[in-house]
């Protein structure tokens, strides 16, 4: 894992982030499956809508814009003003704040739902802990945190990439993430595997990922059993009682 602070990684990326981050067929496929899993999770855990919603490290609003229609009040937080400039154009009903809530004691109130996507797999250990503590303090007891882990070293693709520089940086296994959540006052309420069946990089072409068999395999291997061995997973964690971070 890099020793660099992930806080600084995208501060000037707003103008080109959307064009580059999901430019590959694999990343586009993961994005589509994350959206499907998130929609299902919202319908299950918030069938009547989300009273107060916070998107942490919201970036350009990719996840914010998917939850905003279900939220009575929507807030996005990120340390990059360039990213937030893009997000504001996508999500006119959301209040966006440029701040680091791990270092600033902002009075944002308590939330019923917090999301944070494409963050924990990239961040260093101390930042992961700081963020979970900050999120816990801002969640109501019994509130939910929905995240994903898109850099699992124990997935088939993670194992296959261990000889590469990027592969050597993969360190957030499903077991490690589960322990981290528990340590900061969360329990997993639901998890959905994404991409478990993609066991070789040759399966990440547009022709395969956009095929009918790919959709069938995604449904067949979405069960929580496969999450510890999938290259991506959606995780719904519930704040335990009044536990603090």
Buried (B, 14 or more C-beta within 10 A) or exposed (E): BEEEEBBEBBEEBBEEBBEEBBEBBBBBBBBBBBBBBBEBBBEEBBEEEBBBBBBBBBBBBBBBBBBBEBBEBBBBBBBBEBBBBBBBEBBEEBEBBBEBBBEEEEEBEEBBBBBBBBBBBBBBEEBBBBBBBBBBEBBBEEBBBBBBBBBBBBBBBBBBBEEEEEBEBBBBBBEBBBEBBBEBBBEBBBBBBBBBBBBEEEBBEEEBBEEEEBEEBBEEBBEEEBBBBBBBBBBBBBBBEEBEB
